[in-house]
């Protein structure tokens, strides 16, 4: 009898132990899930209640601080997020090289600048530089210069890394980060020297890139109709040059110890197939501006690009398309070039 009682007691103890082990295991698994889902904060919350006896989860779950980007801003937009992502990307994302180059050479050298002429027209550079501008800038504060951007969303690097990430996307609608910022720098330089400017900041390439020149042309004509004194129309762009190995070229020069983006002035030629009656006047203007840029800031320009194209430069006698840097240049470098371009342009216009 005693043996049966001992066996019964032993069985009860064993069963009690198994129940305890099972209960402990269930609690452990439940707590483990809390830790895996939301970290330490959820574990602490699992054992706490609100004053009214109810448990309420946080309205915004936070990741551990180690996962947060340093110096992150609470307020960001989609474009800013893209800009940050390309320079603070995960270390496993592929990167490509950026090559800093001087593109001031090439073409046909003329004194302190060069010309890339892909047309059949033989330019008499001396004659054009000695002649008067085909228009006159008046002593008035009325707008006489129009700045537009056909490809308004073209943008730049936000820092000088020497490389770019595979996800790099050099387009944004943020007017403080795209070519509008360069146009604003040009505008401010001209205004500071008493030349009236109107700066069109319409997005011509968003949401659709196709048809941007048609929309830009409509904008130009609207402003020419509204501001009768406009003599100069500048279409400010940002270039892009990528080699076969995905290396992006960054045309740069240094002035007063600071890097700036090299610019390329473009002017068209009518090969008799284009409706371009003002092409010689534009060429005259382009040569004078190219010369002034190099006289004031040696190494500032790439060869003047003279070719059989129009690109909306057939609207008046003072229309040019200007590429300021490439997508491998930084925004600071491009804006600095905008200031210099404005200064050189003011000098040319004030001589008219």
matplotlib code that plots the C-alpha trace (Angstrom):
import matplotlib.pyplot as plt

x = [0.0, 2.8, 4.4, 1.2, 0.9, 4.5, 4.0, 0.9, 2.7, 5.6, 3.2, 1.5, 4.9, 5.9, 2.7, 3.0, 6.5, 5.4, 2.5, 5.0, 7.4, 4.6, 3.4, 6.9, 7.4, 4.1, 5.1, 8.6, 7.2, 4.8, 7.4, 9.8, 7.3, 7.0, 10.7, 11.0, 8.2, 8.8, 11.9, 12.5, 9.8, 7.1, 8.4, 8.2, 4.7, 3.6, 3.9, 2.4, -1.2, -2.8, -4.2, -7.7, -6.4, -6.3, -3.2, -2.7, 0.1, 2.1, 0.6, 3.9, 6.3, 10.0, 12.9, 15.9, 18.0, 20.9, 18.7, 17.8, 19.8, 22.0, 20.8, 17.5, 14.8, 11.3, 9.9, 10.9, 9.3, 9.7, 12.4, 14.5, 14.2, 15.6, 18.4, 19.4, 19.1, 21.6, 24.3, 23.5, 22.6, 23.2, 26.8, 25.9, 24.5, 26.7, 28.6, 30.2, 33.0, 32.7, 35.6, 36.4, 37.5, 38.5, 36.5, 37.7, 39.9, 38.8, 37.2, 38.9, 40.8, 40.3, 42.3, 41.0, 38.1, 37.2, 34.4, 32.9, 31.4, 29.4, 27.8, 29.0, 29.1, 32.6, 32.4, 34.2, 34.9, 36.8, 34.0, 31.3, 33.2, 33.8, 30.2, 27.5, 25.0, 21.8, 19.7, 20.0, 19.5, 17.9, 18.5, 15.3, 14.2, 11.7, 12.4, 14.8, 16.0, 13.9, 15.2, 13.4, 14.1, 12.8, 13.9, 13.1, 13.6, 17.2, 19.2, 22.7, 24.6, 24.1, 27.7, 31.1, 31.6, 33.7, 31.1, 27.4, 25.1, 23.3, 20.0, 21.1, 18.3, 19.3, 15.8, 13.5, 10.6, 12.2, 12.9, 15.7, 17.6, 17.1, 18.2, 15.7, 18.2, 20.9, 18.5, 17.8, 21.6, 21.8, 18.8, 20.2, 23.5, 21.8, 19.4, 22.3, 23.7, 20.5, 19.3, 15.6, 14.9, 11.8, 12.5, 9.9, 9.9, 7.2, 7.8, 7.9, 9.1, 6.8, 4.7, 5.8, 9.2, 8.0, 6.7, 8.8, 10.1, 6.6, 5.5, 8.6, 8.0, 4.5, 5.9, 8.4, 5.8, 3.5, 6.3, 7.4, 3.8, 3.6, 7.0, 7.6, 11.1, 12.6, 15.7, 17.4, 16.0, 18.2, 17.1, 19.2, 19.9, 22.1, 24.1, 24.8, 27.9, 28.3, 31.0, 30.6, 31.9, 29.2, 31.7, 30.0, 32.0, 32.1, 33.3, 34.9, 37.2, 38.5, 38.1, 39.3, 40.0, 36.4, 35.1, 32.5, 30.8, 32.0, 29.2, 28.5, 26.8, 24.8, 23.6, 22.0, 22.4, 19.7, 20.7, 17.7, 15.4, 14.7, 12.6, 15.4, 15.8, 17.8, 20.6, 23.4, 22.3, 22.3, 25.7, 27.0, 25.6, 26.9, 30.5, 30.5, 29.2, 31.7, 34.6, 33.4, 33.1, 36.6, 38.1, 36.5, 36.8, 39.5, 38.5, 34.8, 33.5, 33.5, 33.8, 30.9, 28.5, 27.4, 25.2, 22.2, 19.5, 16.9, 15.8, 13.4, 16.2, 14.2, 12.1, 14.3, 17.8, 19.1, 18.2, 20.7, 20.6, 23.2, 24.2, 25.5, 27.6, 26.4, 24.6, 27.9, 28.5, 27.2, 24.4, 26.8, 29.2, 26.3, 24.9, 28.3, 28.6, 25.2, 26.4, 29.5, 27.4, 25.1, 28.2, 29.6, 26.2, 25.8, 29.1, 28.1, 24.7, 26.0, 28.2, 25.2]
y = [0.0, 2.4, 1.6, 2.5, 5.8, 6.6, 5.9, 8.0, 10.9, 10.6, 10.7, 13.9, 15.6, 14.7, 15.9, 19.1, 19.6, 19.0, 21.5, 24.1, 23.5, 23.8, 27.0, 28.5, 27.5, 29.3, 32.5, 32.4, 32.0, 34.8, 37.2, 36.1, 37.2, 40.6, 41.1, 40.0, 42.2, 45.5, 45.4, 46.2, 48.8, 46.3, 43.9, 46.6, 47.6, 44.0, 44.3, 47.7, 49.1, 52.5, 54.2, 52.9, 49.3, 49.1, 48.5, 50.9, 50.5, 53.5, 55.4, 55.4, 52.5, 53.5, 51.6, 51.2, 54.5, 52.6, 52.1, 55.8, 57.9, 60.5, 64.1, 63.0, 65.6, 65.1, 66.8, 65.4, 65.2, 62.5, 64.4, 65.1, 61.4, 60.4, 62.9, 61.5, 57.9, 58.2, 59.3, 57.4, 54.1, 50.7, 49.7, 46.7, 48.9, 49.1, 52.3, 53.9, 56.3, 60.0, 61.5, 65.1, 66.5, 69.8, 70.1, 73.6, 72.2, 70.6, 72.2, 75.1, 77.4, 81.1, 83.3, 82.4, 80.1, 77.3, 76.5, 73.2, 73.8, 70.9, 73.0, 73.9, 77.6, 79.2, 81.6, 84.9, 85.2, 88.5, 90.2, 89.0, 89.9, 93.4, 94.0, 95.4, 93.2, 92.6, 94.1, 96.9, 96.8, 99.9, 101.7, 100.5, 98.2, 96.5, 92.8, 92.5, 89.0, 85.8, 82.7, 79.4, 75.7, 73.2, 70.3, 71.9, 68.8, 68.2, 68.2, 67.6, 65.7, 67.0, 66.2, 65.7, 62.0, 61.0, 58.2, 57.7, 54.9, 52.7, 54.1, 57.7, 59.6, 63.1, 64.6, 66.3, 68.7, 70.4, 74.0, 74.4, 71.4, 71.4, 73.8, 76.4, 77.1, 77.8, 80.1, 82.0, 82.5, 84.0, 86.2, 87.5, 88.4, 90.3, 92.2, 93.2, 95.0, 96.7, 94.4, 93.4, 89.7, 87.4, 83.8, 81.2, 78.3, 76.2, 72.4, 71.6, 68.0, 66.8, 64.7, 64.0, 64.4, 64.1, 67.4, 69.5, 71.8, 72.4, 73.4, 75.5, 77.3, 78.2, 79.6, 81.7, 83.2, 84.0, 86.0, 87.7, 88.9, 90.1, 91.7, 93.6, 94.7, 91.2, 91.0, 87.9, 84.4, 81.8, 78.2, 76.8, 73.0, 70.5, 68.1, 64.4, 62.4, 58.7, 56.4, 52.7, 51.6, 53.8, 56.5, 59.9, 62.9, 66.0, 69.1, 71.3, 74.3, 76.2, 79.9, 81.6, 78.2, 77.0, 74.4, 75.4, 73.6, 74.3, 75.5, 74.9, 77.6, 76.3, 78.2, 76.9, 77.2, 77.1, 74.6, 75.9, 73.2, 75.0, 78.1, 80.0, 83.6, 84.8, 82.2, 84.6, 87.1, 84.4, 83.3, 86.9, 87.0, 83.5, 84.4, 87.6, 85.8, 82.9, 85.4, 87.4, 84.2, 83.1, 86.6, 86.9, 83.3, 81.3, 77.7, 78.4, 77.2, 74.1, 74.7, 76.7, 74.2, 75.5, 73.0, 72.4, 72.6, 75.1, 74.1, 77.1, 79.6, 80.9, 83.2, 86.3, 87.7, 86.9, 83.3, 80.7, 77.3, 76.8, 73.6, 74.2, 71.3, 67.7, 65.4, 64.6, 68.2, 69.3, 71.8, 74.2, 74.0, 74.7, 77.6, 79.1, 78.9, 80.5, 83.5, 83.8, 83.4, 86.2, 88.4, 87.7, 88.2, 91.6, 92.7, 91.8, 93.4, 96.6, 97.2, 97.1]
z = [0.0, 0.9, -2.5, -4.4, -2.4, -3.2, -6.9, -6.9, -5.2, -7.6, -10.6, -9.2, -8.8, -12.3, -13.8, -11.9, -13.2, -16.7, -16.4, -15.1, -17.9, -20.5, -18.9, -18.9, -22.5, -23.6, -21.8, -23.3, -26.8, -26.3, -25.0, -27.8, -30.4, -28.8, -29.0, -32.6, -33.8, -32.2, -30.1, -26.4, -26.3, -27.0, -24.3, -21.7, -22.9, -22.6, -18.9, -18.5, -18.5, -18.8, -15.7, -16.7, -16.8, -20.6, -22.7, -25.7, -28.3, -29.4, -32.3, -34.1, -33.7, -33.8, -35.1, -32.9, -33.0, -34.6, -37.7, -38.2, -40.6, -38.9, -39.0, -40.5, -41.0, -39.8, -42.9, -46.2, -49.6, -52.3, -54.2, -51.1, -50.2, -53.6, -53.3, -49.9, -51.0, -53.8, -51.4, -48.3, -50.0, -48.5, -48.8, -50.9, -53.7, -56.8, -57.4, -60.5, -61.0, -61.7, -63.7, -63.3, -66.7, -68.4, -71.7, -72.6, -75.4, -78.7, -81.7, -83.5, -81.2, -81.6, -79.2, -75.8, -76.7, -79.1, -81.5, -82.5, -85.9, -87.4, -90.2, -93.7, -92.8, -92.5, -89.5, -89.8, -86.1, -86.2, -88.2, -85.8, -82.7, -84.0, -85.1, -82.9, -81.1, -83.2, -80.5, -78.0, -74.2, -72.9, -69.7, -68.0, -65.3, -67.5, -68.2, -71.2, -70.5, -70.3, -68.7, -69.3, -68.8, -71.4, -69.3, -66.0, -63.8, -64.8, -61.5, -60.0, -57.4, -53.9, -52.8, -54.3, -53.8, -56.8, -57.4, -57.8, -56.8, -59.3, -58.2, -58.9, -60.6, -61.7, -62.1, -59.6, -59.4, -56.4, -57.7, -55.2, -56.5, -60.3, -63.1, -61.8, -59.0, -61.7, -63.6, -60.4, -59.9, -63.4, -62.8, -59.5, -61.1, -63.9, -61.6, -59.3, -62.4, -63.3, -66.0, -65.8, -65.9, -65.9, -64.9, -66.1, -63.7, -65.4, -65.4, -69.1, -68.8, -66.0, -65.9, -69.5, -71.0, -74.6, -76.0, -73.7, -76.5, -77.7, -74.2, -73.7, -77.0, -75.9, -72.6, -74.5, -76.8, -73.9, -72.2, -75.4, -75.9, -72.3, -72.0, -75.2, -74.2, -74.0, -76.2, -74.9, -74.3, -72.5, -72.3, -69.4, -69.3, -67.6, -69.8, -69.2, -70.4, -69.6, -71.0, -71.9, -68.5, -66.8, -65.8, -65.7, -66.8, -64.7, -66.6, -64.0, -63.6, -60.6, -60.0, -56.8, -55.2, -55.8, -58.2, -60.8, -63.6, -67.2, -69.5, -73.2, -75.2, -78.2, -81.2, -84.4, -88.1, -90.8, -93.5, -95.6, -94.2, -90.9, -90.3, -88.6, -89.9, -86.9, -86.8, -87.8, -85.1, -82.5, -83.6, -83.3, -79.7, -78.8, -79.9, -77.8, -74.8, -75.2, -75.5, -72.4, -70.3, -71.1, -70.6, -67.2, -66.1, -67.9, -68.4, -67.9, -71.3, -73.4, -77.2, -78.5, -80.1, -83.6, -85.5, -87.7, -85.1, -83.8, -80.2, -80.0, -80.8, -83.8, -81.6, -81.7, -82.4, -78.9, -78.2, -76.9, -75.3, -72.5, -70.8, -67.3, -66.1, -66.2, -63.8, -62.2, -61.1, -57.7, -57.4, -55.7, -58.6, -61.1, -59.1, -58.9, -62.6, -62.9, -61.0, -63.3, -66.4, -65.3, -64.7, -68.2, -69.8, -68.1, -69.4, -73.0, -72.7, -71.2, -74.2, -76.6]

ax = plt.figure().add_subplot(projection="3d")
ax.plot(x, y, z, "-o")
ax.set_aspect("equal")
plt.show()
